[in-house]
Amino acid sequence: MVVLDDIVTTGVTLAAVSRVLTASGLSPTVAAVLAATRKRRPL
């Protein structure tokens, strides 16, 4: 099972999809993203 996400910011979407798939009896094996946001530095 491959999970695709367009942009990963915090990883919350990928984690939620993984939980739903696992609860449904499926096993996500790969997560792929097209872009990622930079971590913000504290002010």
Secondary structure, DSSP 4 states (H G I P E B T S, - for coil): -EEEEEEESSSHHHHHHHHHHHHTT----EEEEEEEPPPPPP-
